[in-house]
Amino acid sequence: MTPAFLGRLMQKGPCYSSWCAEASDPNKWLEVDLASVKHVTSVATQGSAEGTFVSTYYLNYTASNDDWITYKEHGKTKVSTA
């Protein structure tokens, strides 16, 4: 697993160009603290320089860091594809 600070678009690192979970682990996540309530209008993903990339993901959010809510559209969990 790589450091979380590499979870940015166009990030340049000494060895890696992206954040990634260990190989094919579906239970890993990248958590972002926006410090206060924000209205997020889009999320972008980008593959690594090594050619790896996320194929699907979903979003969870919280205002309290205790009760996480899965983002839904029309009552169904929104699963995004990259």
C-alpha positions in Angstrom: 0.0 0.0 0.0 1.3 3.5 -0.8 1.0 6.7 1.3 -2.4 8.4 1.3 -0.9 11.8 0.2 -0.4 10.2 -3.2 -4.2 10.0 -3.6 -4.3 13.2 -5.8 -4.5 13.7 -9.5 -1.2 14.3 -11.3 0.7 13.6 -8.1 4.5 13.0 -8.5 6.2 10.8 -6.0 9.7 9.4 -5.7 8.6 5.8 -6.4 4.8 5.9 -7.0 2.4 8.1 -8.9 -0.8 7.2 -7.1 -2.3 5.8 -3.9 -3.2 2.1 -4.2 -4.5 -0.7 -2.0 -2.7 -3.9 -1.8 -3.3 -6.2 -4.8 -7.0 -6.8 -5.5 -8.1 -6.0 -2.0 -11.8 -4.9 -2.2 -11.9 -3.8 1.5 -9.4 -0.9 1.3 -10.4 2.8 1.2 -9.1 6.3 0.9 -10.5 8.7 3.4 -10.5 12.4 2.8 -11.2 14.9 5.6 -12.6 18.1 4.2 -12.5 19.8 7.6 -16.0 21.2 7.4 -19.2 20.4 5.6 -18.7 20.8 1.8 -20.9 20.2 -1.3 -19.0 17.8 -3.4 -20.0 17.9 -7.1 -17.6 15.4 -8.7 -15.0 12.8 -8.0 -12.2 12.0 -10.5 -9.9 9.0 -10.6 -6.6 8.5 -12.5 -4.6 5.4 -13.1 -1.0 5.0 -12.0 2.2 5.4 -14.1 2.5 1.6 -13.8 -0.8 1.1 -15.6 -3.0 0.1 -12.6 -6.3 1.7 -11.9 -9.6 1.4 -9.9 -12.4 -0.1 -12.0 -15.3 0.5 -9.6 -15.9 2.4 -6.4 -18.6 3.8 -4.2 -18.7 6.8 -1.9 -19.5 7.0 1.8 -19.7 10.3 3.8 -20.2 11.5 7.3 -20.4 14.7 9.3 -19.6 13.0 12.6 -16.9 10.4 11.7 -19.2 7.9 13.4 -22.2 7.3 11.2 -21.1 6.7 7.6 -23.8 6.9 4.9 -23.4 5.3 1.5 -24.2 7.7 -1.4 -27.3 6.6 -3.2 -29.2 7.7 -6.4 -32.9 6.8 -6.7 -32.6 4.7 -3.5 -29.8 2.5 -4.8 -26.1 2.6 -3.9 -24.3 4.5 -6.6 -21.5 2.3 -7.9 -19.2 4.4 -10.1 -17.0 2.9 -12.9 -13.7 4.4 -13.9 
